[in-house]
Amino acid sequence: MTFELWLNTALNGLSPHAQTRLTEEYRAHIHDMLDAGIPEDQITYELGDPKKLNAELKTQYLTESEIKD
């Protein structure tokens, strides 16, 4: 899985503000790991299941639907 696909899956449905903030954080981490020579597929494996993370993030951050309500 590419990092972009992992990121899109992990952040899907979160508010735009949360997506922007978390994207910046994850991109910084991935950049550091790539600079350390860790392959992208290993990085996404170590980051874990993006669907599971998405469910966890939705309990901590506003979602797009909550903003509209």
Buried (B, 14 or more C-beta within 10 A) or exposed (E): BEBEEBBBBBBBBBBEEBBEBBBEEBEEEBEEBEEEEEEBEEBBEEBEEBEEBBEEBBEEBEBEEEEEE
